């Protein structure tokens, strides 16, 4: 066997699924047949999830919202058998801010060259950095104290910082927040500048603003330095200068609204979006769930629909999609507000269902991990109706 085939034979794919009520872990050796764990934290909202594979054994992180005790981040190093929950909470605003944490929207392990560093985006608009793998976090004061932050407006989901994208090869970091737009730091987060030129804000009067856009997601190209992609509140964009300017790449899509943009972990110019209908509807374009793929940086798009519902009236939320880093072919994953989770083992060409009738899916993450014990309580997923 070749090196990639050997690596694939010794691994499985781990899927973390955060929902409105509970967290599930799924595992598969072929990405078509899945085992699904019993639910973890069934009474709690799992707003965000992440899988950190930088230290060999996978660490699962979850941003939980407990309606009595409040939000926090928990971690597991044994696939959900046990969880670490800091007594004082993993994220806590300093007293001088006068703020209180409302929700952890996004968790992002940094590059392999920066082990231990994990980023979190939260509500109210705030960025947090951990140096111990997500057990404790410190507020990024450069962004919190930015003079423009006080005038950022909440998006439809609240005042959330929902995307953190560190450049693996430099100190550059991009974040996206609703409704503030894209901000860039070139010094590891010490200072920040808006990076929204060319992104529309049709819901605001007057000329295009410097900031205040409702950017729903950003993603970094695997090979082209400085190339980023954005899914906006109306509009799909590409930047070739690290967010200095943006151009539309929505031509060829059935709609330019949506919440997700995924990029290939190794191949430049390759990415996926799930177009939604107009702002008010917020359902798949034409009520037909399809994943559109580009291999040329958004110049052209190809619809991928095999295995997906012909009619679906549920939204795919911004954190509820992911890709894996499988050595043979990248997997593509997403979940819906109807509690369905879909997986593709062939870069989005065809999909199979991982699970359904879960609560609203809020966050999905996938990772290739060594073959170890299956997540606690795992059982083969069996459709509830024979015809499914």
N, C-alpha and C positions, 0 to 999 in steps of 0.2 A: 504494500500500500504506500501511496505517497504520504508526505508529511501531513498535509491537510486531512487526508482520509484517516490517518492514524490518530490525529488529534480529535477528529469527530467521533471516532469509535470509543474514545475514552471519556466522552463528555455527554452531558445532557443539557437541555435548555430549561432554565428556571424562570418562571413567570410570576411576578407579584401583581396582584389585582386589588387595588384599594377601592372601596365602595362607600356609599352613603351610610352603610351599616355593616361594617366588618371588613376584614382583610383575608384574602385567599391566596394560597400559593399553589401553583401548578407546575408539573414537571413532565418532560417528554424527551425520549431519545431520538424520535424521528420527526417531531414537530407536527405530527398528524394525529397521534394517539396520546392522550393526556391523562395524567392522574391529577386529581384535584383534592386539596386538603380540606379538612374541616375548617370552618371559619375561625379566625382569631379576632378578638375584640368585637364580638358581634354587636354589642350595643353602641359602639363608638363609630364615628365617621373617620375613615382613613383617607384623608384629603390628598395625601401625597405618599408615594413610595419610591424607593431606589434600591438597587442591588450593587454593592461595591465589591468588585472581584480583584482589587489590586493587591490583596495580601494572600492570594491563593484560595483559601476557603471563603465562600461568599458571605458577606454581611448584608442582611436585609434591614433597611431603615423604613420607618413609617411615621408620617406626620399625622398624629391622631387628634381628634377633637372630642373631648369629653365634656358633655353639656353641664356637668356638675363641677369638675375640677379644672376644666379649661384645656387648652391645646398643649401638646408637647411632641417630642420626637423620641421614639423607642427604637431599639436595635436588637437584632438576633444574629448570633453567630452559629446557630445550629438548626437552621431552616425552620424556625418557628417553635422548636421544642421549649425554649425559654426565651424570655425577653428582658432587656435591661431598660428600666424606666427611672431616670434620675429623680430623686426625691424632691429636689427643688425645681424640677423642670429643666429641659435641655435649653430652652430659649426663654429669656426673661429680659424685658427692657430695663435699662438702668433707671434709677429713680428720677434723675434729672430730666428725662424725656417726657414724663407725665403720660406715657402711653402704656397700653396693655396689649398683649398678643391676642389676636382674634382667631387666626388660622395659619397653618403652615401649608402654603400652596405648592411648593416645589422643593425637591431635594436633588442635589446634583454633586456626585463625587467628582473631584477634579481629575486631572490627567494622571497617568501612571507615574510620571516623573515627580508628582507631588503627593506622595502617599499620606494618608491621614487627613488631607484637606477635603472638606465637604462644605458645599454652599447650600443655603436655604433662602428661599424667597417667601415672604410672609405678608400678612395683613395685620395692621395697616402697612402701607408701602414701606418695606424695609428689607435689607439684605444682611445675611448673617454668615459668619465663617467659623467653621470648626476645624481644629487641628488634631482632634482625637477620634477621627472616624465617625463623627456625628453624635458623640455622647454629650458634648457641651458646645455652645455656640456663643460668639461674640458679635455684637452689633457693628456693622460697617458704618462708622461715623461719617466718612466722606460723603456717602449718599444721603444718610439721614439728615445731615446738616447742610445739604445742598440748598442754596437759596430758592430754587424753583420748586422744591418738594412741597412746600406749603400750599402751592396753587395747583397741585395735581388733583384731578377729580377722580372719584371712584368710577369704575366701569360697571357694567350691569351686574357683575358678581361681587362688587365691592372694591375697595382700594387695595388691590393685590399686586404684589411683585411675583410674577408667575413663571419667569424664565431666567435662568442664569447660564451663560455660555462662555466659559473660560477658554482662551486659546491655549492649546497644549504646548505651543512652541514659543510663547512670549508671556509677558505680564499683562497682556490685553484681556479685558473682560467685557462682555456685552450683557446687559440685562434688558428685559422688557417688562413693562408694567401697564396695567389698565387703571386710568386712562392717562398715562404719562408718555408712553411711547418707548423708543429705544434710547438707552444711554450707554456710553462707552467710557471705559477707563483704560489708559495706557500705562498705568503704574501700579497694577495689582489691586486697585480699588481705593487708592488714596484720594484721587480726584476723579470727577465725572463730568462729561459733557453730553448734551443731547445729540442724537444721530438719527434724524428723521427726515432729512431733506428729500423730497420726492414722494413721501408717503402721504396719502390723502387723509383728510379729516373732514369729510363731508357733513358731519353732524355739527361742525363748528362754523359760525359765520365768518365772513371776511377771507383774507388771504391765508394761505397755508401757514400754520403756526410753526414755531421752532420746536415746540413740544406740545403734548396734549393729545397726540394720536392714540387710538385704541388698538395697538398692535397685539394680536392674539398669540403669536408664537414667532420665535426666530430660531434658525438653525445654521450651523457652520458647515461649509463645504469641506469634504475630506482631503482635497488635494490643492485647491487653488487658494493661496494665501490672500486673506482679506475678503474672500467671497462669502457672503451671508445671504440667507433667504428669509422672507417674512410673510406670514399670513396676517393680514390686517382685518379690521372691522370694515370689510369691503376693500378688496385689493390683494393681489399676490405679487411680491416684489423680490428683486435681487439687487444686491449691492456688490460691486467689485472693488470697493475702496474702504472696506471695514466699516461701512455704515455712513460714510461721508455723503454719498448720494445713493438714491434707490430708483430703479426703473421697473415698470410693470412687466410681469411675465404671465398675466392672466389669460392671454389669448389662447384659445383651444380648450379652456375649461368651461363646464356648464354653469358655473357660478363663481364669483370671486369672494364670497363670504366663507368663513370657516374658522376653525380653531387650531388646526394642526398643520405642521410642516415637519417632515422627517427627512434626514439626509443619510446617504449610505456611509457606513463607517470607514470604507476604504476607497471607493471609486468616486472621483470628482465628477461634478455635474449631475449626479444622480440623486433624485429625491422623490418624495411622495406627498400628496395632499388628499384630503377628503372634502370635496366641495360641498358647501351647504347652500340652501336656497337663500333668498333675500333675508336681510336682517330680521324682519318681523317673524318670518316663518321658522327659521332656525331648524330646518329639517334637511336631510340629504337632498341635493338638487334633483328635482323631479320625483322626490320620494324614492329614489333608486340609489341604494348604497353602493358606491364605487370608489375605488382607490386609484387615483391618477398618478402615473409615473412619468418623470422626465429623465432623460439620459444626456441632455445637452444644456443643462443649466436653466431650464424653463423655457427654452425657445419652442419646444414642441412637447405635447402631452399625449399619453396613451391611457385609455380607460382599461382598468382591470376590475372585472365584476364576477368572475367565476367563483361560485360557492357563497356568494353574498345575496341577501334578500332583494327581490325585485321591488318590494314595497316595504318601506320602513319610515316611520315618522318620528324617529328619536335622534337626538343630537349626539355627536361624538365630541366630548369636551376636550379642552386644550391639553390636559396632562394624560388623557386616556389613550395614548398611542405610543408606540415604541418600535425600535428595531433592535435586533441582536447583532452580535459580532461573530456569527457562525463562520468557520473557515471555508466552507464549501459554497454556501449561498446565504445571503442575509435574509433573516426572517423579519416579517412585518406583522405588527399586532395592533389591535385596537378594541376598545370596548364601547358600549352604547349606554344611554340612559335607561334602556329597557333591560339592562343586566345581561346582555350578550357580550361574549368575548370571542374574537376571531383571530386566527393565526394563519400566516402564509410561510411556507418553507422555501418558496421559489421567488423571493423578491417581489411579492405582490401579485404574481400572475394568477394564482389560485388560492382560495382560502378554505379552511375548515373551522368548525366551531369548537372552541375550547370548553365553554360553559354557557349556560343561559339560565334565566330566572334568578340571577343574583340581584341585589339592590343596584341602584344607579351606579354605574362604573365611573369613578372620578379620576383614577390614575392607574396606569399600566406601565410596567417595566420588564424587560427581558434581558437575560444574560446567559452566556455559555459558561457552564461550571463543571468541575470534575464530577464524575459519577460517584455519588455518595448515597447515603440513605435518603429515601424520598421524604418530602416534607411531612411533618407529623400529621397523622390522620388521613393520609392520602388514600384515595380509592379511584379505580378506573371510572372515568366520566361516562355515564350511560344516558343517552337522550331520554327524556321523559315520555315521548310518544314515538311509537315504532316508525312512523313515516319520517321522523326527523333524524 
